[in-house]
């Protein structure tokens, strides 16, 4: 069977797991101009949230601060970090992608953390502007989710130095 034609310029594809044959093999995502404006909005909102710290030092805000520091340390200490949910098909696809290229990611399954899972996901949203999983960090930088990972893999297929630079800054 012949491979499908390439997507139109400015489109990014996110492959779905092969374990879901009822679903389409690829999902067209936003054109790159929308992705850039979304990234710009996220960057602005993350900066705004970071500059407006809570005025009270309640135990909840202290716990959130500790979780935030834990996320930052985890991301800084590991070349690839994936915040995931074990049942999520997009998370499975991203974990399989890193396994295929021989890079063992540090995976944190939010659904295995009990009550801390949803709290950690809120902290991740506050830090990145992304409320969904997978939430992927490479070389200490947030690259997004499934689409961001595949976009990077697409560039790596053209230029193998891409992964090396992304994984080892």
N, C-alpha and C positions, 0 to 999 in steps of 0.2 A: 504494500500500500504506500502510495506517495505521501511524503510529509505535507502538512497543511501549508498554505502560502503564508509568507511572513505578515505580521500585523501591519496596519497602516502606520506611517511615521507618527511618532508622538504617543503611541499606545504601548502599555506595558501589560504583559500577560502573567497571570499567576496560575500555575498548574495546580489542579486539584488532585488529591490522592487517587491512585488507581484502584484502591479498595472500594471506591464509590462509583461503580459503572453506570449508575443511573444519572449521575451528574455529568455535565459537559467536561471535556478535557481541559479547557482553558476558560478563563474568565477575563474579558476585556475590562480594564480599569480606566481610570480617568486619563485624559490626554495630559501630556507632561506640563502644559501651561497651568492646568488646574492643580496638578500635584505641587508645582512650585508655589502657587499662591497659597495652597493649604499648608505647605511647609513654612512659608513666611508667617502665616497666621499663627501656626503653632509656636514658632520661635517667639513671636511677640507676646502670645498669651503665657508662655512659660516664663519669660522675663518679667511680665507683669505680676504673675503669681509669686515669683521668687522675691520680688521687691516688696510685696505687701504681706509681711509676716503677721501672724495673729498677735494681737496686743496682749492677750491673756496667756499665761503659762499654765494652762490646765493640764491634767495628766494625759488627756487625749492628744493634745498638741505635742507634748513631750514624747509620747509613744510614737506618734507620726514622725517626729524628728529623728528618733532612733531608727525607725524603719527606713527613712530616707537615707540616713547615713549608712545603714547596712546595704541598701541597694547600691549606693555610690561606691562603697568599698568592694562589693562583689563584682561590679562592672569594671572597676579599676584593676582588680586582682586576676581577672580571667580574660583571655583573648576573645572568647566568644561566649556570650551569655544569652540564653533563651528563657524568657518567662513564658510558661506554657500552661495548657490544661491537657491532661492525658487523653481526653475524649475528642479534642478539637482536630478536625481533619487538616486544617491549615498548619497547625502546630506539628502534626505528624509529618507533613510534607517538608517543612523547614528542617526538622531534625534529620529526616532522611537525606536532604540535600547536603547537609554538613557531613553526615556519615559517608556519603558517596565521594566527597572530595577529600576524605581522610582527616577532617578537623573535628576533634571531639569537643562539642560545646558543653558548657556548664549549664545544665537544664534545671530550672526550678519549676516544679509542677504546682501551680497555685491551688488546684483542687485537692491536693494532698496535704495542705497546710491547715486545714480546719478553718477556724474563725479568722485566722491571720491572712488567709488567701484573698478574700475580698478587700481587706484593709490594704494589703500589699498592692493589689491591682489599683486601688485609689491613689496610692502613693506614686505608682508608675504613671498614672494618668496625669497627676500633678507635675511630675518631672518631665514628661515627654509630650503631653497633649494627646496621647493615644490611649483609648479606653479598651482596646481589643487585644487579644492574643493571637498569634505569638508576638511578643515584644522583644525584638532582637537588638543586641548591642555587639559591635565588633570593634576591637581596639579601643574600648572606652567610649565609643560614639554610638548613639542611637541611630539605627538605620531603618527602623520601621518594623514591618511585619513580614508576611509572606511575599507580598509584591516587592518590597525593598530588598529582600534576600534574593529573589529571582532576578531582579534588575541587576544586582551586583554580580550574580552568577553569569548573566548574559554578557556583561562586560568582560568577565574573567575568561569566558570562552573565546573572546576575541584577543584579549591581552592577558596572559597568565600572570603577569606581574601584579595585576589588580588585586588578587586574593592576598598575595604576599604583603602588599602595602596596607591592605585593609586589616589583615590579621596581626601584623607586626609593625606598628607605626614607628 
